[in-house]
C-alpha cells in the first residue's frame, strides 16, 4: 500500500516561514519513510487574513510601519551587528543614566552588570552552539562582549527590569559568535537557526535574572507600563503586520469564513497520490482538518496527526464550527487520530479525554517557553519519533 502525507500549516504562517518549515517536514518524513509521497497545503495567502483597505482601521498603522517590513529591518540590524556586535549596547549607553536606590549595597545597574558579566551558559545553550560547531566561538564572543566598554556604558542606563539590555547582550553574543566562525572559514547558519540560538540565550538570561526582576518596586511599574504603551503605539503598524493580522486575523477569518480553507485542504488531499493519506496539521490547520473531516467523508484519509492544536478546546468551549458538545465525531471520521501537545505551549490542548473514541494524546517537551514552544515542534526529535511510530 502506498501512503501519502499532507502537511497543513498553522495560523500566522506566510511564504518564508512556510518554506522553512515544510523543508524540515519533507526532510524528516523522507528519513522516516523514504517511499511516502509528501504534499504541502499552504493556505496563508489564499485563506489567511489580510488588510483589504491597507490598514485603514488601525490607528497610526501607516506612520508606524514606515514603509518597510519588520523582518527587513531586523535583517538589516543583524548586518550591522555582525560587523559591530556592540552596536545596540552602544545605543543603550547613549541614553541618560538611571538613578536608582541601592539593594544590599548595589544599584540596579551594578546588579545587571554583575549578572551579565558573570553569565555562564547552560548545558542546553552550549549543546546548541556545539551542534553548529560554535563552541569555541561562543566562548570568544562571551569574553568579547562581557569585557566591552559598550556593556558597561549600557548598564548605567538600565532600569530595574533590564529587559532591553539583556536582549541587546544576547544579540551581541550571537552576532559576535557567528561573525567569528565565518571569519574562521565556517558556513553561516541560516536565520532560523540564528534566531533559535538567540532564543536559547534569551531564555537563559531571563531564567538567571528572575531574582533581579522580582525586586522591581511597585512604584516603578506605572512608568514602565507607560513606556511600553508608548513603544507599542510607535510600533503598532509593525506589530499588526507581525502578529495581529497574520496570527490573530487568521483565527478570526477562519471562524467567520473557514469554508475556503477547508476546501483547499480537501483539494490538496484529493491530489495526493497513493492508496492512503495521513494528514499532519499544526495549530489552526488542525482545527480546520477536524472540521473538514467531521463535515465530510474524505476518502483515503485514515490517519490524522494534529500538532499544537486548539480543536479540543474549541469543541469544549462551543467554538468548533462542525461539532457541538455532546455530539462526537461521526463514523466516517478517521479512527486513528494522534494529538501531539506540549504543556508549555499554551495554544496546544489534549484531545483523548474530549474525543475518547478516536483520539490518542502524546505529550512532548519542546524545551522552549511560550510562545516559542508553539512553533518548536518540527525541530523536536520526540515529535518525529512519535510520528514515525504512528506512520509505521
Helices and strands as residue ranges (DSSP letters): E 3-8, H 15-32, E 37-41, H 61-65, H 70-83, H 87-93, H 108-117, H 123-131, H 135-146, H 149-155, H 163-183, H 191-208, H 210-213, H 219-234, H 236-239, I 240-248, H 249-257, H 259-271, E 276-282, H 284-295, E 301-307, H 311-316, E 336-341, E 359-363, G 372-375, G 377-379, H 381-391
